[in-house]
Amino acid sequence: MNYRILVILLFISAFLVLAHQAFTSCGGWFKLNDFLHHENIAAVIIAFAGGILFSIETKRWF
């Protein structure tokens, strides 16, 4: 499996979810209450999982 493509897609999807939430909640930056929604927490978890996958795979590449 090509983990580079998977990690890139995970980061893009996490960014899009967070950007969507930023612009739909009052059209501005996050407030803490706006940030603690399930989709934002899921996006952060996805980004961390992508980072872990990337770090595991880069150790194999070098």
VOROMAR-391211 format. One record per residue (C-alpha): residue number from 0; chain; y, x, z. Coordinates in nm, 4 decimals. Layout:
BEGIN
<pt><nr>NUM</nr><kette>A</kette><y>Y</y><x>X</x><z>Z</z></pt>
...
This chain:
BEGIN
<pt><nr>0</nr><kette>A</kette><y>0.0000</y><x>0.0000</x><z>0.0000</z></pt>
<pt><nr>1</nr><kette>A</kette><y>0.3437</y><x>0.1287</x><z>-0.0870</z></pt>
<pt><nr>2</nr><kette>A</kette><y>0.5230</y><x>0.1308</x><z>0.2480</z></pt>
<pt><nr>3</nr><kette>A</kette><y>0.8527</y><x>0.2484</x><z>0.1017</z></pt>
<pt><nr>4</nr><kette>A</kette><y>0.8972</y><x>-0.0763</x><z>-0.0888</z></pt>
<pt><nr>5</nr><kette>A</kette><y>0.7836</y><x>-0.2808</x><z>0.2117</z></pt>
<pt><nr>6</nr><kette>A</kette><y>1.0297</y><x>-0.1080</x><z>0.4440</z></pt>
<pt><nr>7</nr><kette>A</kette><y>1.3153</y><x>-0.1533</x><z>0.1975</z></pt>
<pt><nr>8</nr><kette>A</kette><y>1.2357</y><x>-0.5238</x><z>0.1639</z></pt>
<pt><nr>9</nr><kette>A</kette><y>1.2168</y><x>-0.5630</x><z>0.5425</z></pt>
<pt><nr>10</nr><kette>A</kette><y>1.5584</y><x>-0.4045</x><z>0.5919</z></pt>
<pt><nr>11</nr><kette>A</kette><y>1.7138</y><x>-0.6092</x><z>0.3120</z></pt>
<pt><nr>12</nr><kette>A</kette><y>1.5750</y><x>-0.9340</x><z>0.4528</z></pt>
<pt><nr>13</nr><kette>A</kette><y>1.6928</y><x>-0.8476</x><z>0.8042</z></pt>
<pt><nr>14</nr><kette>A</kette><y>2.0405</y><x>-0.7636</x><z>0.6737</z></pt>
<pt><nr>15</nr><kette>A</kette><y>2.0616</y><x>-1.0864</x><z>0.4733</z></pt>
<pt><nr>16</nr><kette>A</kette><y>1.9624</y><x>-1.2997</x><z>0.7727</z></pt>
<pt><nr>17</nr><kette>A</kette><y>2.2192</y><x>-1.1316</x><z>0.9966</z></pt>
<pt><nr>18</nr><kette>A</kette><y>2.4906</y><x>-1.1528</x><z>0.7290</z></pt>
<pt><nr>19</nr><kette>A</kette><y>2.4144</y><x>-1.5211</x><z>0.6739</z></pt>
<pt><nr>20</nr><kette>A</kette><y>2.4457</y><x>-1.5911</x><z>1.0449</z></pt>
<pt><nr>21</nr><kette>A</kette><y>2.7729</y><x>-1.3961</x><z>1.0643</z></pt>
<pt><nr>22</nr><kette>A</kette><y>2.9388</y><x>-1.5962</x><z>0.7885</z></pt>
<pt><nr>23</nr><kette>A</kette><y>2.8040</y><x>-1.9369</x><z>0.8895</z></pt>
<pt><nr>24</nr><kette>A</kette><y>2.9140</y><x>-1.9070</x><z>1.2518</z></pt>
<pt><nr>25</nr><kette>A</kette><y>3.2910</y><x>-1.9567</x><z>1.2270</z></pt>
<pt><nr>26</nr><kette>A</kette><y>3.3138</y><x>-1.7199</x><z>0.9319</z></pt>
<pt><nr>27</nr><kette>A</kette><y>3.3634</y><x>-1.4214</x><z>1.1558</z></pt>
<pt><nr>28</nr><kette>A</kette><y>3.1870</y><x>-1.1682</x><z>1.3671</z></pt>
<pt><nr>29</nr><kette>A</kette><y>2.9151</y><x>-1.2497</x><z>1.6149</z></pt>
<pt><nr>30</nr><kette>A</kette><y>2.9694</y><x>-1.3852</x><z>1.9589</z></pt>
<pt><nr>31</nr><kette>A</kette><y>2.6865</y><x>-1.3237</x><z>2.2019</z></pt>
<pt><nr>32</nr><kette>A</kette><y>2.5839</y><x>-1.6905</x><z>2.2070</z></pt>
<pt><nr>33</nr><kette>A</kette><y>2.5836</y><x>-1.7030</x><z>1.8274</z></pt>
<pt><nr>34</nr><kette>A</kette><y>2.3753</y><x>-1.3884</x><z>1.8066</z></pt>
<pt><nr>35</nr><kette>A</kette><y>2.0955</y><x>-1.5082</x><z>2.0339</z></pt>
<pt><nr>36</nr><kette>A</kette><y>1.9352</y><x>-1.7379</x><z>1.7795</z></pt>
<pt><nr>37</nr><kette>A</kette><y>1.5717</y><x>-1.7111</x><z>1.6855</z></pt>
<pt><nr>38</nr><kette>A</kette><y>1.6409</y><x>-1.6019</x><z>1.3282</z></pt>
<pt><nr>39</nr><kette>A</kette><y>1.8611</y><x>-1.3152</x><z>1.4444</z></pt>
<pt><nr>40</nr><kette>A</kette><y>1.6073</y><x>-1.1991</x><z>1.7000</z></pt>
<pt><nr>41</nr><kette>A</kette><y>1.3384</y><x>-1.2162</x><z>1.4296</z></pt>
<pt><nr>42</nr><kette>A</kette><y>1.5557</y><x>-1.0128</x><z>1.1918</z></pt>
<pt><nr>43</nr><kette>A</kette><y>1.6086</y><x>-0.7426</x><z>1.4536</z></pt>
<pt><nr>44</nr><kette>A</kette><y>1.2334</y><x>-0.7301</x><z>1.5246</z></pt>
<pt><nr>45</nr><kette>A</kette><y>1.1662</y><x>-0.7025</x><z>1.1504</z></pt>
<pt><nr>46</nr><kette>A</kette><y>1.4144</y><x>-0.4153</x><z>1.1225</z></pt>
<pt><nr>47</nr><kette>A</kette><y>1.2513</y><x>-0.2321</x><z>1.4137</z></pt>
<pt><nr>48</nr><kette>A</kette><y>0.9065</y><x>-0.2874</x><z>1.2618</z></pt>
<pt><nr>49</nr><kette>A</kette><y>1.0334</y><x>-0.1490</x><z>0.9327</z></pt>
<pt><nr>50</nr><kette>A</kette><y>1.1709</y><x>0.1550</x><z>1.1095</z></pt>
<pt><nr>51</nr><kette>A</kette><y>0.8410</y><x>0.2138</x><z>1.2865</z></pt>
<pt><nr>52</nr><kette>A</kette><y>0.6493</y><x>0.1813</x><z>0.9583</z></pt>
<pt><nr>53</nr><kette>A</kette><y>0.8925</y><x>0.4205</x><z>0.7919</z></pt>
<pt><nr>54</nr><kette>A</kette><y>0.8608</y><x>0.6796</x><z>1.0688</z></pt>
<pt><nr>55</nr><kette>A</kette><y>0.4809</y><x>0.6606</x><z>1.0619</z></pt>
<pt><nr>56</nr><kette>A</kette><y>0.4671</y><x>0.6977</x><z>0.6855</z></pt>
<pt><nr>57</nr><kette>A</kette><y>0.7216</y><x>0.9801</x><z>0.6647</z></pt>
<pt><nr>58</nr><kette>A</kette><y>0.5032</y><x>1.1880</x><z>0.8956</z></pt>
<pt><nr>59</nr><kette>A</kette><y>0.2231</y><x>1.1501</x><z>0.6418</z></pt>
<pt><nr>60</nr><kette>A</kette><y>0.4473</y><x>1.2421</x><z>0.3489</z></pt>
<pt><nr>61</nr><kette>A</kette><y>0.5497</y><x>1.5823</x><z>0.4884</z></pt>
